[in-house]
Amino acid sequence: MTKSRNLLIGLLAFLVIVGALVFVSGIWPGGDGQGVTSIAIGGPYKLEAPDGTVVTEQSYRDKWQLVYFGYTICPDACPTTLNEIAGALEKLGPDAAKVQPIFITIDPARDTPKAMGEYVKAFDPRIVGLTGTPDQIAAVAREYRVYVAKVPDKDAPDGYLMDHSSVIYVMRPGDGRFVATFTTETSADQMAARLKKFIGNS
Amino acid sequence: MIRTSIVAAALICGIALGAAAQQSGVTVSDAWARATPSGAKTGAAYVTVKNMGTAPDRLVAVSTPVAGVAQLHTMIDDNGVMKMRPVTAIEVKPGASVTLKPGGFHVMLMDLKQPLAEGQSFALTLTFEKAGPVETKVIIAKAGAAAPAAMGGVNMGDMPGMSGK
């Protein structure tokens, strides 16, 4: 009696865990089968562009958005990813006009709008760099499930470096819903090919 | 006495070789950096180190006149979270080479005196535990470049005449 009851509880617990795993890992049926999911990534935000204009989640709804988080003190990982994004824009040709890459800082204390503008310009002027108040940045990072941690380093500017998730989120035009991720492993060629497919199917 | 003349000979050798600095069995080559956005306080430099000797050696320090602070750093990809950390030394086994490249070991340049401009170069001194200091010339490639310009990186854009235009 107790044994079968335990078994039942165990089975239920197992199903809940499997369900949760499927949910969070984004292996949801449908789409192009690569991380396409219906889980909530993204949401409302209010940030500042280098020219001082206020940017919200509605600002680029007419385009495929590539949302990437990083910071300008980062000399290795962020430039690599931004360079791949710039390469993808290059390869997309005229279709690049349908894509808006967005680089959001996770280091608002140091990254002023001007610093963000100068930084993204070095890779491609079509990339927009956004910053905001610490609260605004914390909110948008949370919405995009971005891990951020301040790491003390006495020799670094202002005594710290940042650990951060390095994922590019692809958001579709119209409702701005999350459709796929690119990683640090995704090359400019691969990004361009997948974006072309998305654009062609829309 | 003998040791002094070996060091002296090695120094002369190093000066004579110019491009590929060589000293006490360690060669340093293909030094490059990424251009930095204007206003940037940090940058990264990359280099290939080869141990031609018979004993292991360790790269323990880096310095350059273009940055207030230069350190050996590594980039760790911890399940999609990028973590940059200082390292105290990079070991180079005898006969082996270590390439500092994007996504791994790099020379972290902090407190840059001025932005690193594409096409220009700067001096970098690598100090080894046994081989001592070795100076090399760092060529600046474009911002975010994946490889030194001279080696034809994968992201260097289309070659003229090959773009199909």
Interface residues (C-beta under 8 A of the other chain):
Chain A: T72 I73 C74 P75 D76 A77 P79 T80 L82 N83 E84 A86 G87 E90 K114 A115 E118 Y119 V120 K121 A122 F123 Y147 V151 D153 D155 A156 P157 L161 D163 H164 S165 S166 V167 T183 T184 S187 A188
Chain B: R34 A35 T36 P37 S38 G39 A40 K41 T42 G43 A44 V69 Q71 H73 M75 D77 D78 G80 V81 M82 K83 M84 R85 P86 P102 G103 H106 M108 L109 M110 D111 A143 G144 A145 A146 V154 N155 G157
